[in-house]
């Protein structure tokens, strides 16, 4: 299993006050997914278990701790994809769903659709049942609220900079989207992604996290990918699908395909962010064109490895 907790331009020193909490959350998520896989569970159950942990963890921009819109609300997006059946489910702009990844899974399994949005998605959740609703105040953290205030102040100072997306911090440098990819004993891949979007976003903006092929993709024929970064670029260049298509249609490795797309295509287009994933043999891929990406992986041995930046990177198993 591989996971991420957001990419951005930060150093280990920048996150020193949050690093222990982030490490604990990423490790807990990895081990939650690993326990599912070790017990013979499915890749779908594993990625959902991991993402639920990260949605509940206030250090990440998904679920509790999601960033605020310009209106002072939280709008949550999530998606999940089954690499065996190529089915997928996603939700966007939901405001009262404790764990959007659970609702995305229900969209995939209990409806003929792939993507549901806003009030319609929440109406579907009530009709199907089994989804926990929470008041909007549940998602609030003081850290995120202050980030919004700084972003609004910066927008006013720059007169019109609101049209430029902001990340989790006022400089737009860190994207705390979360995601997971897993390979189970049956050889099936699954991928999932969840986010609160961008600080100070407007007009119901939706990024790549709930868009299949952009922020999330899985196919048993190639690989599974979950992305994080400036979503507009990941959508335009269908980043997740492009990586797996290169693996499927050529002899390139998943890591090389990810590097080609992230380090060249995305970078040359002006986009920033990164991806994590697995190929169909379970080998992890990780690539980002920022200084950092909170990420980790765990193999059959149950040893979880967590990294944050280029400074603490270790070689991936091959």
C-alpha positions as semicolon CSV with decimal commas, in nm:
position;residue;x (nm);y (nm);z (nm)
1;X;0,000;0,000;0,000
2;X;0,110;0,358;-0,071
3;X;-0,043;0,679;0,065
4;X;0,005;1,055;0,053
5;X;-0,097;1,350;0,265
6;X;-0,030;1,636;0,025
7;X;0,253;1,790;-0,175
8;X;0,402;2,138;-0,161
9;X;0,705;2,360;-0,132
10;X;0,813;2,307;0,226
11;X;1,116;2,179;0,416
12;X;1,143;1,956;0,722
13;X;1,203;2,269;0,927
14;X;0,883;2,428;0,794
15;X;0,673;2,142;0,932
16;X;0,873;2,068;1,246
17;X;0,581;2,161;1,473
18;X;0,340;1,938;1,280
19;X;0,571;1,660;1,169
20;X;0,511;1,421;1,460
21;X;0,135;1,448;1,424
22;X;0,157;1,402;1,048
23;X;0,385;1,100;1,085
24;X;0,148;0,944;1,335
25;X;-0,150;0,998;1,105
26;X;0,022;0,863;0,795
27;X;0,153;0,560;0,985
28;X;-0,189;0,489;1,134
29;X;-0,345;0,509;0,787
30;X;-0,085;0,275;0,637
31;X;-0,132;0,019;0,911
32;X;-0,512;0,039;0,888
33;X;-0,488;-0,053;0,523
34;X;-0,220;-0,313;0,588
35;X;-0,439;-0,491;0,844
36;X;-0,716;-0,520;0,587
37;X;-0,478;-0,664;0,328
38;X;-0,302;-0,896;0,572
39;X;-0,637;-1,044;0,670
40;X;-0,713;-1,119;0,305
41;X;-0,934;-0,814;0,251
42;X;-0,982;-0,629;-0,073
43;X;-0,780;-0,338;-0,206
44;X;-1,100;-0,132;-0,206
45;X;-1,152;-0,191;0,165
46;X;-0,785;-0,114;0,232
47;X;-0,779;0,224;0,056
48;X;-1,107;0,322;0,216
49;X;-0,976;0,230;0,563
50;X;-0,660;0,435;0,508
51;X;-0,840;0,741;0,373
52;X;-1,097;0,738;0,654
53;X;-0,810;0,768;0,903
54;X;-0,670;1,066;0,715
55;X;-1,012;1,229;0,677
56;X;-1,053;1,210;1,054
57;X;-0,706;1,354;1,120
58;X;-0,707;1,737;1,153
59;X;-0,353;1,777;1,016
60;X;-0,467;1,697;0,663
61;X;-0,693;1,879;0,421
62;X;-0,969;1,620;0,400
63;X;-1,265;1,575;0,631
64;X;-1,194;1,731;0,971
65;X;-0,933;2,000;0,914
66;X;-1,044;2,076;0,559
67;X;-0,963;2,423;0,430
68;X;-1,225;2,698;0,407
69;X;-1,387;2,851;0,102
70;X;-1,411;3,228;0,058
71;X;-1,760;3,205;0,211
72;X;-1,621;3,043;0,525
73;X;-1,761;2,697;0,450
74;X;-1,600;2,359;0,387
75;X;-1,666;2,177;0,058
76;X;-1,536;1,822;0,039
77;X;-1,447;1,608;-0,262
78;X;-1,354;1,240;-0,281
79;X;-1,326;0,948;-0,524
80;X;-1,248;0,579;-0,536
81;X;-1,179;0,336;-0,822
82;X;-1,168;-0,042;-0,854
83;X;-0,888;-0,157;-1,084
84;X;-1,047;-0,497;-1,142
85;X;-1,388;-0,383;-1,268
86;X;-1,293;-0,028;-1,373
87;X;-1,593;0,100;-1,176
88;X;-1,559;0,423;-0,981
89;X;-1,750;0,658;-0,754
90;X;-1,700;1,020;-0,654
91;X;-1,859;1,310;-0,471
92;X;-1,787;1,682;-0,488
93;X;-1,889;1,985;-0,284
94;X;-2,048;1,796;0,006
95;X;-2,072;1,988;0,334
96;X;-2,210;1,753;0,598
97;X;-2,053;1,413;0,525
98;X;-1,805;1,306;0,793
99;X;-1,619;1,070;0,559
100;X;-1,671;1,158;0,192
101;X;-1,472;0,850;0,082
102;X;-1,747;0,628;0,224
103;X;-2,007;0,813;0,018
104;X;-1,791;0,790;-0,295
105;X;-1,781;0,413;-0,242
106;X;-2,160;0,402;-0,220
107;X;-2,193;0,605;-0,540
108;X;-1,981;0,338;-0,708
109;X;-2,164;0,039;-0,562
110;X;-2,522;0,159;-0,510
111;X;-2,587;0,383;-0,809
112;X;-2,541;0,372;-1,188
113;X;-2,341;0,696;-1,172
114;X;-1,978;0,796;-1,113
115;X;-1,994;1,152;-0,977
116;X;-2,254;1,323;-0,758
117;X;-2,234;1,676;-0,624
118;X;-2,351;1,893;-0,337
119;X;-2,705;1,860;-0,210
120;X;-2,782;1,582;-0,455
121;X;-2,498;1,369;-0,323
122;X;-2,617;1,427;0,033
123;X;-2,975;1,339;-0,061
124;X;-2,844;1,015;-0,211
125;X;-2,656;0,945;0,114
126;X;-2,976;0,984;0,317
127;X;-3,169;0,761;0,081
128;X;-2,912;0,481;0,077
129;X;-2,822;0,510;0,446
130;X;-2,512;0,412;0,638
131;X;-2,342;0,751;0,604
132;X;-2,265;0,968;0,906
133;X;-2,373;1,332;0,879
134;X;-2,210;1,603;1,090
135;X;-2,272;1,977;1,137
136;X;-2,048;2,207;0,936
137;X;-1,872;2,312;1,258
138;X;-1,723;1,961;1,284
139;X;-1,472;2,033;1,007
140;X;-1,342;2,359;1,154
141;X;-0,992;2,393;1,298
142;X;-0,834;2,720;1,402
143;X;-0,534;2,654;1,180
144;X;-0,753;2,640;0,867
145;X;-0,961;2,939;0,973
146;X;-0,652;3,154;1,015
147;X;-0,522;3,035;0,678
148;X;-0,841;3,168;0,523
149;X;-0,803;3,503;0,696
150;X;-0,447;3,538;0,571
151;X;-0,550;3,438;0,218
152;X;-0,829;3,697;0,214
153;X;-0,590;3,964;0,341
154;X;-0,336;3,871;0,074
155;X;-0,608;3,882;-0,191
156;X;-0,712;4,232;-0,090
157;X;-0,351;4,348;-0,091
158;X;-0,298;4,215;-0,443
159;X;-0,635;4,335;-0,579
160;X;-0,773;4,043;-0,775
161;X;-0,537;3,761;-0,679
162;X;-0,843;3,558;-0,577
163;X;-0,841;3,411;-0,924
164;X;-0,510;3,241;-0,842
165;X;-0,565;2,916;-0,645
166;X;-0,426;2,900;-0,294
167;X;-0,302;2,587;-0,125
168;X;-0,335;2,515;0,245
169;X;-0,120;2,813;0,339
170;X;-0,144;3,177;0,232
171;X;0,131;3,135;-0,024
172;X;-0,041;2,843;-0,190
173;X;0,260;2,621;-0,125
174;X;0,113;2,312;0,041
175;X;-0,175;2,092;-0,071
176;X;-0,294;1,859;0,207
177;X;-0,510;1,634;-0,010
178;X;-0,489;1,268;0,096
179;X;-0,489;0,949;-0,104
180;X;-0,414;0,577;-0,101
181;X;-0,346;0,296;-0,346
182;X;-0,347;-0,074;-0,255
183;X;-0,283;-0,414;-0,414
184;X;-0,454;-0,714;-0,254
185;X;-0,379;-1,087;-0,252
186;X;-0,605;-1,143;-0,552
187;X;-0,391;-0,903;-0,757
188;X;-0,652;-0,629;-0,764
189;X;-0,561;-0,261;-0,745
190;X;-0,770;0,020;-0,600
191;X;-0,710;0,393;-0,557
192;X;-0,880;0,663;-0,352
193;X;-0,837;1,038;-0,299
194;X;-1,004;1,292;-0,068
195;X;-0,969;1,668;-0,019
196;X;-1,112;1,990;0,114
197;X;-0,993;2,170;-0,199
198;X;-0,815;2,505;-0,199
199;X;-0,818;2,777;0,066
200;X;-1,038;3,073;-0,034
201;X;-1,191;2,897;-0,335
202;X;-1,511;3,037;-0,487
203;X;-1,802;2,957;-0,717
204;X;-1,821;2,589;-0,627
205;X;-1,474;2,523;-0,769
206;X;-1,388;2,152;-0,794
207;X;-1,036;2,021;-0,844
208;X;-0,897;1,690;-0,962
209;X;-0,956;1,475;-0,651
210;X;-1,307;1,359;-0,751
211;X;-1,224;1,340;-1,122
212;X;-1,150;0,986;-1,236
213;X;-0,843;0,985;-1,458
214;X;-0,715;1,316;-1,321
215;X;-0,670;1,275;-0,946
216;X;-0,759;0,906;-0,910
217;X;-0,715;0,605;-1,136
218;X;-0,668;0,230;-1,104
219;X;-0,641;-0,052;-1,356
220;X;-0,520;-0,406;-1,297
221;X;-0,356;-0,385;-1,640
222;X;-0,115;-0,113;-1,536
223;X;-0,120;0,073;-1,205
224;X;-0,310;0,270;-0,946
225;X;-0,248;0,641;-0,882
226;X;-0,364;0,910;-0,639
227;X;-0,263;1,271;-0,698
228;X;-0,222;1,595;-0,503
229;X;-0,148;1,947;-0,624
230;X;-0,302;2,226;-0,828
231;X;-0,603;2,036;-0,957
232;X;-0,668;2,242;-1,267
233;X;-0,346;2,110;-1,423
234;X;-0,410;1,751;-1,319
235;X;-0,751;1,773;-1,486
236;X;-0,623;1,930;-1,808
237;X;-0,348;1,671;-1,847
238;X;-0,544;1,373;-1,705
239;X;-0,236;1,300;-1,498
240;X;-0,340;0,980;-1,320
241;X;-0,469;0,812;-1,636
242;X;-0,175;0,932;-1,843
243;X;0,071;0,764;-1,608
244;X;-0,111;0,432;-1,617
245;X;-0,167;0,452;-1,994
246;X;0,206;0,490;-2,048
247;X;0,264;0,179;-1,837
248;X;-0,006;-0,019;-2,020
249;X;0,088;0,077;-2,374
250;X;0,467;0,086;-2,351
251;X;0,740;-0,101;-2,168
252;X;0,812;0,190;-1,933
253;X;0,802;0,128;-1,557
254;X;0,536;0,294;-1,344
255;X;0,799;0,505;-1,169
256;X;0,947;0,622;-1,499
257;X;0,599;0,699;-1,632
258;X;0,519;0,901;-1,322
259;X;0,845;1,094;-1,349
260;X;0,785;1,167;-1,716
261;X;0,439;1,307;-1,648
262;X;0,514;1,494;-1,326
263;X;0,868;1,616;-1,390
264;X;0,818;1,704;-1,757
265;X;0,457;1,732;-1,872
266;X;0,317;1,886;-1,553
267;X;0,621;2,102;-1,483
268;X;0,639;2,241;-1,837
269;X;0,269;2,324;-1,819
270;X;0,327;2,522;-1,498
271;X;0,151;2,283;-1,260
272;X;0,281;2,168;-0,924
273;X;0,212;1,864;-0,712
274;X;0,278;1,492;-0,713
275;X;0,146;1,137;-0,721
276;X;0,179;0,811;-0,533
277;X;0,078;0,469;-0,651
278;X;0,156;0,105;-0,715
279;X;0,215;-0,093;-1,030
280;X;0,038;-0,424;-1,083
281;X;0,320;-0,607;-0,909
282;X;0,292;-0,394;-0,597
283;X;0,599;-0,180;-0,655
284;X;0,541;0,173;-0,522
285;X;0,575;0,484;-0,736
286;X;0,619;0,834;-0,597
287;X;0,697;1,150;-0,792
288;X;0,657;1,521;-0,714
289;X;0,791;1,846;-0,858
290;X;0,768;2,034;-0,530
291;X;1,020;2,021;-0,245
292;X;0,796;1,798;-0,037
293;X;0,516;1,545;-0,042
294;X;0,391;1,371;0,270
295;X;0,395;1,007;0,167
296;X;0,453;0,651;0,276
297;X;0,427;0,286;0,188
298;X;0,400;-0,051;0,358
299;X;0,482;-0,391;0,212
300;X;0,384;-0,747;0,308
301;X;0,630;-0,731;0,598
302;X;0,418;-0,468;0,771
303;X;0,702;-0,217;0,803
304;X;0,565;0,131;0,738
305;X;0,793;0,392;0,581
306;X;0,695;0,760;0,599
307;X;0,871;1,051;0,424
308;X;0,802;1,422;0,394
309;X;1,046;1,599;0,162
310;X;1,338;1,541;-0,069
311;X;1,556;1,575;0,242
312;X;1,441;1,251;0,407
313;X;1,373;1,047;0,093
314;X;1,477;0,682;0,090
315;X;1,495;0,448;-0,211
316;X;1,170;0,272;-0,296
317;X;1,160;-0,109;-0,311
318;X;1,197;-0,252;-0,659
